[in-house]
Amino acid sequence: DKRQGLIRSKLRGGNTAKGDVIVFLDAHVKPEKNWIGPILKHVNVNYKRVVVPIIPILDGDTWKENDSVFGVKMMFDWTMFFNWFED
């Protein structure tokens, strides 16, 4: 197969998927133990949600979290309603 690029590959995977929830992890993602539970909690509230977890900043050499810097939690659904949220 010829390389299709990130977005085409995700679209193809999403269109081919048969499960209830689709999760894409990019190459820079380092999931922690039990990471999926909080995400599924928010998906189960509204199955049309696209859920993005809080994203810690990782040291590029050690892959350790920088505890002084974090991303933020955001959510938008298929109507493109966007909202910041807390647990």
C-alpha positions as CSV (number, residue, x, y, z in Angstrom):
1,D,0.0,0.0,0.0
2,K,1.1,3.5,-0.8
3,R,1.4,6.0,2.2
4,Q,-1.8,8.0,2.6
5,G,-0.9,10.4,5.3
6,L,-2.3,11.0,8.8
7,I,-5.7,12.3,8.0
8,R,-6.6,9.9,5.2
9,S,-5.3,7.0,7.3
10,K,-7.6,8.1,10.2
11,L,-10.5,8.5,7.9
12,R,-10.0,5.1,6.4
13,G,-9.6,3.5,9.9
14,G,-12.7,5.3,11.2
15,N,-14.8,4.3,8.2
16,T,-13.6,0.7,8.6
17,A,-14.0,0.5,12.4
18,K,-16.8,-1.7,13.8
19,G,-16.6,-0.9,17.5
20,D,-18.7,1.5,19.6
21,V,-15.8,3.9,20.3
22,I,-12.9,4.9,18.1
23,V,-9.6,6.0,19.7
24,F,-6.7,7.5,17.8
25,L,-3.4,7.8,19.5
26,D,-0.7,9.8,17.8
27,A,3.0,8.9,17.9
28,H,3.7,11.5,20.7
29,V,1.1,10.0,23.1
30,K,2.1,8.1,26.1
31,P,-1.1,6.6,27.8
32,E,-0.9,5.9,31.5
33,K,-2.4,2.9,33.2
34,N,-6.3,3.0,33.1
35,W,-6.3,6.0,30.8
36,I,-9.4,5.0,28.9
37,G,-11.9,5.0,31.8
38,P,-12.2,8.8,32.2
39,I,-12.5,9.2,28.4
40,L,-15.3,6.6,28.1
41,K,-17.1,8.3,31.0
42,H,-17.5,11.4,28.9
43,V,-18.3,9.5,25.7
44,N,-21.0,7.6,27.6
45,V,-22.7,10.9,28.6
46,N,-23.2,11.7,24.9
47,Y,-22.1,9.2,22.3
48,K,-21.6,12.0,19.7
49,R,-18.8,13.6,21.7
50,V,-15.2,13.9,20.6
51,V,-13.3,13.7,23.9
52,V,-9.8,15.0,24.3
53,P,-8.0,14.4,27.6
54,I,-5.9,16.8,29.5
55,I,-2.5,16.7,27.8
56,P,0.7,16.9,29.9
57,I,3.8,18.3,28.4
58,L,6.4,15.5,28.1
59,D,10.2,16.0,28.1
60,G,11.3,14.9,24.6
61,D,14.4,13.1,25.9
62,T,13.0,11.2,28.9
63,W,9.2,11.1,28.2
64,K,8.7,12.2,31.8
65,E,5.8,14.6,32.5
66,N,6.7,18.3,33.2
67,D,4.4,18.7,36.3
68,S,4.5,22.5,36.0
69,V,2.9,22.7,32.5
70,F,-0.3,21.1,31.3
71,G,-2.7,21.4,28.4
72,V,-6.4,22.0,29.0
73,K,-9.5,19.9,28.8
74,M,-11.9,20.6,25.9
75,M,-14.8,19.0,24.3
76,F,-16.9,19.4,21.2
77,D,-19.7,17.3,19.7
78,W,-20.7,16.7,16.1
79,T,-22.7,20.0,16.0
80,M,-19.2,21.5,16.6
81,F,-20.4,22.9,20.0
82,F,-17.2,23.6,21.8
83,N,-16.7,23.9,25.6
84,W,-13.9,23.8,28.2
85,F,-14.7,21.5,31.1
86,E,-13.5,20.1,34.4
87,D,-14.2,16.7,35.8
